[in-house]
Amino acid sequence: MTICYYFSAALQERISRETGVVVPEASEGSQRMPTLEKAFTTLQPAVVECQQELPFCQVTQFTAIQATVDNLAAAKRVHIVDLGIKSRSHWPIIMQVHAGRQECQLELLKITAGGPHKERIEEIGKMLSFFAETINEPFKFKLIVSEMRDLKKDFFELAEHEVLAVYSEMRLASLLASPDNLESLVGTIAKLKPCVMVMIEIEASTNTPNFLDRFDAALHLCAAVFNCHEDCMERKNSCRALLEGVFIWEGIQNIITTEGEERIHRQEKLEFWRAYWQDLASLK
């Protein structure tokens, strides 16, 4: 099984690191894949196709869209902040919903997208602007080229009478390795005072410092994901190969072979995030 191969390869790498014994690569196929951030940037079309194939991706996007639309239904000027934008796939749906409103006509929809890759964000902005023209929707797109930890309130150019929503998909957990950076980002979000924040993260206990607990949590998580792939995608599907060979392998390798701040792939349970936001709210 592929999952057994990935976990055994990661364990072998960890043992090699700790013992100092260098194990040669078994084949060209075992060479390290591109980093996760690079994969999001260069393999975007395949990523979008994968999201359309897997039901849990569709469920999370539908829930996110519905929560955003419900909370912005009475707003005439809408401002949506997408932290670390990856794709444009869900925004046209929201744009169509707002454009079709009858009781409360939309005066302006503004999307502010952040991330470290300027060219990719500009490409998404052009596509969304073109789509807005086709449905005759008043639209403005703003990009912020910045790492999430460096975001400040002044970057977002908030205007009067705007109703703000914040969207974060698989971003906050990436800062669990640097609590100060996470606190800084969350503090910036709090200063924006959004009417709603949509947060999508993987729920698992891979942030624990105990290696055996972390290994067990990662194994259960990946087994569930692989089972979903087996049911929903053909084994020869190139999208499936992308997910397993780049994204999942990158996570398994990082969780098992690294420690400290080098271990950037971390997930927490829902209870952790609930307590985190409640603690933040109590400090206001």
N, C-alpha and C positions, 0 to 999 in steps of 0.2 A: 504494500500500500504506500501511496505517496506520502501520507502523513507520517508513517513510520520512518521513511527515508529522511524527511526533513528534520524530524526530531533527533534521529540518530546522528545525522550530519552535524547538527548544532551541538549535541553532546560531545561529539568527537573534537569539535573545534574548541569547546571549553576545556576539555581535558588537555588538549595540546597547549593551550595558553597557560594553564596552571602548572603543567609538568615541563614545559619548555621543549617538548618533542614536536618537531615539525612533521605533520603528515601531508604528503603530496596529494594534489588534487587527483581524484580518481579518473576524471574525464573532462572534456570541454564542457559538457552539460552541467558540471558541478561548479563552474566558475561563478563568482559572486554576481548577482543580478544588479541592475541599476538601483540606486537609492529610491526610497518611497517618494520623496519630493520630486525627484527627476521623472519618475514614472508618471506621476500626476500631470506633469508638464508635457512630456513628449508622447505619451501614450493615451492622451485624452479621449480620442474617438472610441477606442476599445473599451475604456473605462465606462463611458456612457452606455455602450452596448451591453456591458455586463450588468449595469444597474437596471436595465430594462428586462434582463433575463431573470433576475433573482427577486423572489417575492418580498423578502424582508427589506430590500432596498426600496421597493415600490410602496410598502406599508409606511416606512419612516418618512418618505417624501410626501405621501398623501397626508399623513398626520401633521407634518410641518406646514404644508400649504394650507390645510384647513385651519390650523391654529392661527396662522398669520392673517388669513382672510377674515376670520371671525372677529379678530381684535381690531381690524382696520376698516371694518365695514362702514362706519359712520364718519370716517375721515375724508376730507376733501383734498388735503395735501399730505401725501404719504411718503415717508422716507425710510427705506430699508437698508440696513447695514449688513453686508455679508462678510464675515470675518474669514479671511483666507479662502476666497472664492475658488472653487475647483472646476465647476461647469456651469452652463447656462440652462440646463435641462428643465429645472423646475420654475424658473422665473417667467418664461412665456405663459405658463398656466396662470400664475398669479396676475400677470399683466392682462390677460384676457378676461379674468373674473372682474377686475377693477374697471376695465373698459366697458363691460356690459352692465354695470350698475345703473339702475333706473331711478331709484329714490334719492340717491346722493351722488350727483355727478362729480367725477374726479377732476380736480383742477391741475394736479401734477403728481406724477409718480417719480420719485428719485431713488436710484439705487447707488449706494456707495460700496465699492468692492475693494477689499484690501488683500495684500499678498506681496511676496518678494519678487514675483516675475512680471515685469511691466508689460512685455509683449503679449503674454497670454491674457492678462487682464484687459488690455486694449482690444484684443481680438474679440473677447466676450462682449465688451462694451459696444463694439461696432455691430455685432450680430443682434444684440438686444435693441439697440437704437433703430436698426433697420426693421425689426419686427414691430416696434412701437409705431413706426410710420405706416406700416401696412394695415394696422388696426386703428389708425388715427387717434392714438393715445398721447397726451402730453407727457413727455418723458425726458429725464435728465440722468446721465450716467457720470459718476465721478470715480476715479481710481486713486487709491492710496498705495504707493509702493513702499512697503515697510514690513519688517518683522512684527509679529503680533506683540511681542514684549515691549516694543518701542511706540506703540500706538498712544496718542494723546487725544484728549477731547477736542482740542483746537483743529485737529486734522479733518474733522467731519463736516465743517461748515453748516452747522445747524441753523435753521431759519425759523422765524416766528410762525406759529400756527401749523407747524409740521407735527404729524403724529409718527413717532419713531418706533421701528421694530428692529431687533437684532437677531441675526441668523448665524449660528455657528455649527458647522458640520465637521466632526472629527478634528477639532482644533484645541479645545481646552485641555483634553487629556494629554496632549503632546507637551504641555508645560508642567506636568506633574513632577518631572525630574528637577524642575527649577521653581520651587514654591514662591520665591520672591517675584519671578516673572509672571507667574499665574496670578498672584495677588495684585500685581500692577495692572494686568489686563482687566481683571474683574473689577478693579477700582475704576478704571476708565469707563467700562460698560455702565457701572452704577452712576457715574457722573452724566452719562448721556440720558439717563432717566427714560428708558424705552417703555412703551405701554405693554410690550410683550417681548420675551426672548425665547427663541426656539433653539434648543441645544440637542444635537444628535451625537451620541457617543456609544461605543461598545461597552456593554456591562460585563465586567469580569474582575477577578481579584488578582490581577497580574502586577499590581503596584507594591505588593508585600516584599519586604527585604529578605524573607525566608525563601531560600532557593527551592526547596521541595514543595512548599505551598504554591509558589509561583509556577513551577513546572506543572503541577497538577492542574492549576487553573488554566494555564495556556493549552494543555492537552485537551481538556474538556471543551474549551472554546473552539479550538481548531477542529476537533472531531465533529462538533455540531455544524460548523461551516462546511466542512467537506461532505457531510451527509446531505446538506442542502444542495451542494453542487451536483452530487451524484443523482439526486432526484430531479433537478431542474435543468441540467445542462449535459450535453453529450460529452463523453470523455475526449473526443477529438476537437471539441470547440476551442478555437484560438483564444476566446475571451476567458475561458476557464483556465487555460494554460497561463495566461497573463496574471489572473488573480492568484493562482497557487504558486507560480514560479517567481513572481515579483513581490506582491503585497504580503501574502501570507508568509512566504519564506523570510522576507525581510523582518517581519515581526517575530517569528519563532527564533531566528538567529539572534536578534537583539535581546530578547527577553532571557534567553538561556545563556548566552556567552558573555554578557556584559554586566557590570555593576555600577553603582553610583550614577553620576550625571550622564555617563555614556549610555546608560540604559534609557532611551527616550521612548520606547514603545511600552506604555503603561496604560492600564485601564482600572477603573474603580467601579464598585457597585452603586446602584441607584441611591442607597442610603447615604453613602458618602457625599454625593453631590447635593442631595436634599439638605443635609446638615451644613454643608459648605455655604449654600445660598442663604439658609436661615441665619447662620452666624453673621453673614455679611449684612443681612437686613436688620439684625439686632443692633449693629454698630452705627446705623444711620441716625 
